[in-house]
Amino acid sequence: MNLIDEGKINSKQGKEVFAEMFATGQTAGAIVKEKGLEQVSDTGAIEALCDQAIAASAKAVAEYKAGKAQAINSIKGQVMKLSQGKANPQLVGEILARKLAE
């Protein structure tokens, strides 16, 4: 699906859109707009969510800085929860890695 390739929706949302397309015959674009599924790729918005998640995840931040690389996944999960699954996961990972390296 082009919307996944363009980064407008993620693969999980793509599956939902595909099922809806099959059931209703609507276009992918119409379904994404109607259900508000478009992925958030605004760097400023994602940075703000990352800041919130970092502030709320002191233990995971400490573990990550102590060398436990997988601890970033806990913080990433918090960002995805805050964005209701709409944040671009790749961008979230990049921003978190940068912020945690500071």
N, C-alpha and C positions, 0 to 999 in steps of 0.2 A: 504494500500500500504506500502510495506516495506521501501520505501524511506522516507516516512513521519515518520514512527516509528524510523528510524535510524537518523532522524534529518537532512537529506540531502536536503529536500524540506519542505516547510510549507504546511498547508492544502489548502491555496488559490492556490499555485502552483500545488498541487496535483490534484485539480479539473481541472486545465488547462491541465495537463499531461494526466489525464484520458480521457478527451474529445478528445485530440489529438490521444491517443492510439485507441480509438473507431473509429475515422475518418480515420486513416492511417494504423492501424495494427502494427505500430512500437512498440518496447518495451519501457517501462518507462525510463530505463537508457539511451537509445538512444535519446529519446526526450529531457530529461534533459540536456544531453551533447550538443545536437544540438542547443537548444535554450538558453543555458547558464543560466539555472534556479537553479543551485545548490546553496543552502543556505550557507551564510558565517557564519562559526562557529569559526573562528580564533579569539581568545580572544584579541590578540594585535590589530588586525584590528578593531574589534568592540570597544575596549577601545578608539582608536583614533577617531572613529566616535562619540562616546559618548562625548568626550572632545570637539569636534567641536560643537555638538548640545547644550551642556551646556553653552559654551561661547556665542552662538548665542541666547540663551533663558533666559536672565537675569530675566525677569518678572516671567516666569514659575518656575525658580529655587527659587526665593524669595517666591513665593506662596507655593511651596512644603516645604521649610524650615520653613514657618510660620504655617505649619500644614495641608495644603490643599493637601492631599495625591493624589488626582486625577490629580494634575498638572504634575505629572511624565508622564502621558499619552501624553501630548503635546510634551515633550522632546523626549519621545520614538518615537513619530510620526516623529519628525525631523530626528532621527537616521535612521528610516526606509526609509525616503525620500532620505537621503544622500546615502544610500546603494542601492537605487532603488528597495526596497522591499526584498533584498536578505539577510539581517542580520537575524540571529536566534532571534526571538522576545523574547523568554524566557531568553536567554543569555543577550540580551540588557537590559531587565528589571532588572536582577540581577546586572549587572555592573553599571547601572544608580543608583540603590538603594544604592549600596556600595559607589559610588563616591559622591553622594549627602549627605550621612551620615558623610562624612569626614569633 
